[in-house]
């Protein structure tokens, strides 16, 4: 591998982080509109704008997991499980606890305004933390921390496995998690909530979000042929078309949104995520990112976790209260809301970083 390719790999991870947090913000910006399926006919243009933006952004969260897998599964062999967990869990756990407190009080005393009395605050907070009810986007942290607990063991297994064995592992994950969940979702949709269970698919150690970690590691390590990349891009394009189109067809006449095509384990999502990952990976970013632009991309990439923590506050308390943004046409409103939420959040992160101690506790 040439030095340029090595640099490109570093840059492409930065780019993936940035576009992934923009994708996450896009999902949150458009969620309210796309959930209003009762407007599907009366305000179809508004709903379709939200649906298309939301659908195209569904790769964002999986790619965050894939980036973590690409970087962590190739980590140092000398790092013990204790060292790994101490470094990673504390770095995320402390900001998670602080931001959970912040969102808890904002939710109860500013948004929902149920104003719990002083005596009930602490037990209510503990319940919401335990059951992941503090705020919507924190589910990602629960999953991330749970996968971190087994990363030291997955890393050892990966290092001892050949490429074919890793593909076998990914194949089992694809069948037990992606295919099974896709079939399960449609079965529940058409059988009105009936759960389909088969013990055949209950294979330990290969199910759930850890598969995205392994997929990221494999795609980072493996080089596809030109024909292989084109085939993947075509499948990704087909998936991108199917997600909004499928969402439309299964929601006609419904009063609540059926999110089958938006789900992280519906077959279209990992295919789209893999296509985006490989596409960004195979651009020679070292050629384009030079001088000041390279520094800006690095700064944006370093701020991504901070943007994740703060963006809902910016979205709700700043951007949604900008009348000039809310009054424009749906397409422009969506684009402006995404960009303003991202860059205002980024500005707050830069301000926090001026104080190293505050940055350590709030940003990790």
Secondary structure by P-SEA (a helix, b strand, c coil): ccaaaaaaaaaaaaaaaaaaaaaaaaaaaaccccccccccccaaaaaaaaaaaaaaacaaaaaaaaaaaaccccccccccaaaaaaacaaaaaaaaaaaaaaaaaaaacccccccccccaaaaaaaaaaaaccccccaaaaaaaaaaaaaaaaaaaaaaaccaaaaaaaaaaaaaacaaaaaaaaaaaaaacbbbbbbccccccccccaaaaaaaaaaaaaccccaaaaaaaaaaaaaaaaaaaaaaaaaccccccccccccccccaaaaaaaaaaaaaaaaccccccccaaaaaaaaaaaaaaaaaaacaaaaaccccccccccccccaaaaaaaaaaaaaaaaaaaaaaaaccaaaaaaacc
